[in-house]
Amino acid sequence: MSFVTLARNTRYAFGENRLTLIAVAMLGIMVVCAALGPLLAPYDPLMTNAAVKLAPPSAAHWFGTDVLGRDILSRVIVAARLDLGMAVSAVVLSFGAGLALGAAAGYFGGWTDAIVGRVMDTIMAFPLFVLAMGIVAALGNSVLNIIIATMIINLPFYCRFARAEVNVRRELGYVEAARMGGNTALQTLVNHIVPNILPPMMVQASLNMGWAILNAAGLSFIGLGVRPPTPEWGIMVSEGASYIISGEWWAFMFPGAALVAAVFTFNMLGDGLRDLLDPRKRV
Amino acid sequence: MPSLLGVVVVTFLLSHALPGDPAAYFAGPAANAASIASVRATLGLDRPLPEQFLRYVVDLLHGNLGNSLTTGQPVLTDLAQRLPASLELSGYAIIFAVGVAVPLGVWSAMKANGPVDHASRVIVTVSAAFPTFFVGLLLVYVFYYLLGWAPEPVGRLNEVNYSPPPTITGAYTVDALLAGDGGVFRAALAQLTLPAISLGLFALAPLARITRAAMLEALGSDFVRTARANGLPTAKIVFTYALRNALLPITSVLGMVFSFLIGSNVLIEQVFGWQGVGAYAVSAVLASDYAAVQGFVLMMAVLYVLLNLAVDIAATIIDPRVRFES
């Protein structure tokens, strides 16, 4: 892709689709929150204050306070690092492992393909959220194991995608040429095929990120991984849920809205990235 | 069948991936080296792994999933008691989802880019970004707290005012009807409405999207053009010809929808205090009750494999072109 077309595509993706521009801005806000969280937060996210417990949103506490009088805005900001961190690490690990396994299966075929394919089929034979629960239960209830579980249930999507993309390129002219030029199988795969399948994989990863956030938050909503009083969106929604029937809506609404905003951002970003990298799929 | 075998291998591995020494865990905190060794021998943990696996399979074939540490009952009994509650909830959710998604998809396809089409596109995009549990809570806030239309989310039945119907199928609404008890039926249905809708909303989005796409393709095909040219009434064209052809993609997306429903069921049960297998599994995970969790994972995986089988069979009935290579 020449620089001119890239520039034109970028202009298209941002200009024609305002949602992508909004998504980029929201991503910026979230990255800043994740990076500088504790510095931006107006209060200490762990500081309790019985005098203002379950106070509705006000000038002093924009998002209100929870049952221990902690400032919800501060907790929502600080939680960005953990929530995005869990999802990003799971997706990065899944991306790497899925790319390696899928590319090997697609390029070498035969036994490699059969074994990798069977393992992925087995993962897909489970309802994925239930499998994630089982993995966390077996490995132990910790944030690291939430990341591992989310990585495993995401793995088949990357692996199958990489396998299909490598498979169609295996016999293409430039790959033949690379092989004729004396590259070993591994060199051909790593230096000539993989760079070409990275862009569509990136789109996949961005669309997948939202799902990873939802999964990790779902696991912490039911009480796995993150432990109170650590601020995390899923667990904050679950803590706030008890006060809905008495009408204290802010305790669950704001962390939930933060989750929705994060997922929405990555979904829109994925759509924009797809427009940018694959102009044929524009709608 | 190969997927069932894979499922059994994975649950076996999960039950043996426990952190630390499972024998020490089951022997309890007061155990000494001798009692740990005897627990290890009774559990068969001193045997080679392949033999342990064979024992595990034999146990499964006898329906033995081990005993739950928290309830003290066999896991299978626990799960069997709670499964009807979850199936009832998911059943209503899928009826709601299909009942709304298919007409919505057909309508969107017939009036592409019309207001209904735009509205359903918004629903699809938005529901992809909302966590199930958050939507469940939002519905509780709006329909219970603000509007007062829905009953308090206290589970399957408000047992202060009503007593559960005699157990026949385990599904309260069905049992209440069988017992001829209209009051309990209405109460159980009222408790079901919000959780079933919040669960169904997420199955609705992919179903509506695929229905729209499949109907657009069918309506643009040659056989529909021919049917139109022959002057057949629109209703007959849409429902007899186009929808019949669109059914195949709709059934094939059902497999994915089921995976999602079974997972989300856990979260929705948690939100609404629903006494199903999901809530049981969550408390088991938190109590480190491993046998119960593994039993739950295995049961859900088997259920999912069977549902996928049913979807495949339905596909062959709908479309004679789909046949398995024998």
Interface residues (C-beta under 8 A of the other chain):
Chain A: R118 D121 T122 I123 A125 F126 P127 L128 F129 V130 L131 M133 G134 I135 V136 A137 A138 L139 G140 N141 G210 L214 A217 G218 F221 I222 G223 L224 G234 V237 S238 A241 I244 I245 S246 G247 W249 F252 M253 G256 L259 V260 V263 F264 N267
Chain B: P2 S3 L4 G6 V7 V9 V10 T11 L14 S15 A17 L18 P19 T125 A128 A129 F130 P131 T132 F133 F134 L137 L138 V140 Y141 Y144 Y145 E152 P153 F258 S259 F260 I262 G263 S264 V266 L267 Q270 V271 A281 V282 A284 V285 L286 S288 Y290 V293 Q294 F296 V297 M300 A301 Y304 V305
